[in-house]
């Protein structure tokens, strides 16, 4: 990773920390965030990725791509 990209990431993190500030989370609210927001997004991403992979396999078979054999 170049120094410019690393610098931009540090700057973005500093700006986000300045706007958001410290957010205290107890165990119950952190668990609620994980189970109600992150897990469904992860499962949805897995399903979409599997669907795209299946569509790619079908297109390779349908068009009889010589490189896929």
PEWOPE-V156982 format. One record per residue. N is the residue number from 0. RES is the residue in three letters. OMEGA is omega as a letter, one per 30 degrees, with the letter a starting at -180 (none if undefined). NEAR is the number of other C-alpha atoms within 10 Angstrom. D_LAST is the distance of its C-alpha to the last C-alpha in Angstrom with 2 decimals. Layout:
N,RES,OMEGA,NEAR,D_LAST + N,RES,OMEGA,NEAR,D_LAST
This chain:
0,UNK,a,5,35.57 + 1,UNK,a,6,38.16 + 2,UNK,a,8,41.82 + 3,UNK,l,9,41.94 + 4,UNK,l,10,39.31 + 5,UNK,l,11,41.06 + 6,UNK,l,11,44.37 + 7,UNK,l,11,43.14 + 8,UNK,l,12,41.90 + 9,UNK,l,12,45.29 + 10,UNK,l,12,47.10 + 11,UNK,l,12,45.14 + 12,UNK,l,11,45.88 + 13,UNK,l,12,49.56 + 14,UNK,l,12,49.84 + 15,UNK,l,11,48.23 + 16,UNK,l,12,50.59 + 17,UNK,a,10,53.54 + 18,UNK,a,8,52.80 + 19,UNK,a,9,51.79 + 20,UNK,l,9,54.14 + 21,UNK,a,8,54.06 + 22,UNK,l,7,52.96 + 23,UNK,l,8,54.32 + 24,UNK,l,10,52.23 + 25,UNK,a,8,53.40 + 26,UNK,a,9,51.13 + 27,UNK,a,9,51.31 + 28,UNK,l,11,50.33 + 29,UNK,l,12,47.51 + 30,UNK,l,12,46.17 + 31,UNK,l,11,46.54 + 32,UNK,a,13,44.59 + 33,UNK,a,13,41.72 + 34,UNK,a,12,41.55 + 35,UNK,a,11,42.32 + 36,UNK,a,11,40.36 + 37,UNK,a,12,37.80 + 38,UNK,l,12,36.29 + 39,UNK,l,12,35.62 + 40,UNK,l,13,34.01 + 41,UNK,l,11,31.77 + 42,UNK,l,11,30.75 + 43,UNK,l,12,30.17 + 44,UNK,l,12,27.96 + 45,UNK,l,12,25.86 + 46,UNK,l,12,25.58 + 47,UNK,l,12,24.70 + 48,UNK,l,12,21.99 + 49,UNK,l,12,20.47 + 50,UNK,l,12,20.78 + 51,UNK,l,12,19.12 + 52,UNK,l,12,16.15 + 53,UNK,l,12,15.96 + 54,UNK,l,12,16.41 + 55,UNK,l,12,13.56 + 56,UNK,l,12,11.14 + 57,UNK,l,12,12.89 + 58,UNK,l,12,12.76 + 59,UNK,a,15,9.01 + 60,UNK,a,13,8.98 + 61,UNK,a,9,12.19 + 62,UNK,l,8,11.52 + 63,UNK,l,11,8.26 + 64,UNK,a,10,7.13 + 65,UNK,l,8,5.57 + 66,UNK,a,6,5.58 + 67,UNK,a,8,3.81 + 68,UNK,none,7,0.00
